[in-house]
Structure formats: structure tokens, C-alpha cells
Amino acid sequence: MATSVVKIVVKQGQEEAFEAIIRRLVEASNANEPGIRFYQAFRGAEPGEYWMLESFTGPDALKAHTASDHFKAMRADLGACFDRPPEIHRLSDL
């Protein structure tokens, strides 16, 4: 399994744009990627703070996700919203 919790902090004033883009990415990913176990975005407790919970069936599914057309198409737009690089915390199943 390939599972991560990702903390994302967006620039002030970019929350609405980020939420629109991430909703499209979550929808497209869940609809088109059979290797996804769970893929969802959440608002954090602090302004501009978001969390992603991503779980894939394995490393190949994660690679397929980052190579997908929908991911590549939205990546630059998402990155423009970031206040800093995302913090990626990789997890292992018990």
C-alpha cells in the first residue's frame, strides 16, 4: 500500500481557487484511477490549511496517479496556490 497524509497551506486569498481545483482533482482521480483506495481533501483548523488523505493499492498506483492527465493538468494551478511546499507524511499499514 502507498498511503500519505499531506498538509497543504495556501496563500491568503487563494482558498477559493484552491478548493475549486482540488475538488476537480479529487473527483477526476476517484472516477478514473482504479488503484485508489481513498483520496480526499479536508479543510484544516487554521485559515488556509488543508489536508489530503491519499491511499493507493501500491507504488505503481501512486505513480499512475502522478502521471495521469488530470493530475498533470491541475498541478501547476494547485502549486500557484501553495504558500509553501506541501508536507508529505508517508504511512504504512499495520
C-alpha positions in Angstrom: 0.0 0.0 0.0 1.1 3.6 -0.5 -0.6 5.9 1.9 0.1 9.5 2.8 -1.3 12.4 4.8 -0.4 15.7 3.2 -0.5 19.1 4.9 -1.1 22.0 2.4 -1.0 25.6 3.3 -2.3 28.0 0.7 -1.6 31.7 0.2 -4.1 34.1 1.8 -6.8 34.9 -0.7 -6.2 31.7 -2.7 -8.5 29.4 -0.7 -11.5 29.6 -3.1 -9.3 28.9 -6.1 -7.5 26.0 -4.4 -10.8 24.4 -3.2 -12.2 24.5 -6.8 -9.1 22.9 -8.3 -8.7 20.3 -5.6 -12.4 19.3 -5.8 -11.9 18.7 -9.6 -8.7 16.7 -8.9 -10.4 14.5 -6.3 -13.4 13.9 -8.5 -11.3 13.0 -11.6 -8.9 10.9 -9.6 -11.6 8.9 -7.9 -13.5 8.4 -11.1 -10.6 7.3 -13.3 -8.0 5.6 -11.1 -8.7 2.0 -10.1 -5.6 2.0 -7.9 -7.1 4.4 -5.4 -8.2 3.1 -2.0 -9.0 6.5 -0.6 -8.4 10.0 -1.9 -10.0 13.0 -0.2 -9.3 16.7 0.7 -10.1 18.3 4.0 -10.1 21.8 5.5 -7.8 22.2 8.5 -8.4 24.1 11.7 -6.3 27.1 10.7 -7.1 29.5 7.9 -5.5 28.4 4.6 -4.7 24.9 6.0 -5.8 21.8 4.1 -5.1 18.1 4.4 -5.1 15.3 1.9 -5.6 11.7 2.8 -4.3 9.6 -0.1 -4.2 5.8 -0.2 -3.3 3.7 -3.2 -3.1 0.0 -3.7 0.7 0.2 -4.2 3.6 2.3 -5.6 2.5 1.6 -9.2 -0.9 3.1 -8.5 0.7 6.2 -6.9 2.9 6.5 -10.0 -0.1 6.2 -12.3 -1.8 9.0 -10.3 1.0 11.4 -10.6 1.4 10.6 -14.3 -2.4 10.9 -15.0 -3.5 13.6 -17.4 -5.9 15.2 -14.9 -3.1 15.4 -12.2 -0.6 16.9 -14.7 -3.2 19.4 -16.0 -4.0 20.7 -12.5 -0.6 20.5 -10.9 0.7 24.0 -11.9 -2.6 25.6 -10.9 -2.5 23.9 -7.5 1.1 24.9 -7.0 0.4 28.5 -7.7 -1.9 28.5 -4.6 0.6 27.0 -2.2 2.2 29.2 0.4 5.0 26.7 0.9 5.8 23.2 -0.3 3.3 20.5 1.0 4.4 18.4 4.0 4.0 14.7 2.9 3.8 12.2 5.7 4.1 8.6 4.4 2.3 5.9 6.4 2.4 2.1 6.5 -0.4 -0.3 7.0 -0.3 -2.3 10.2 
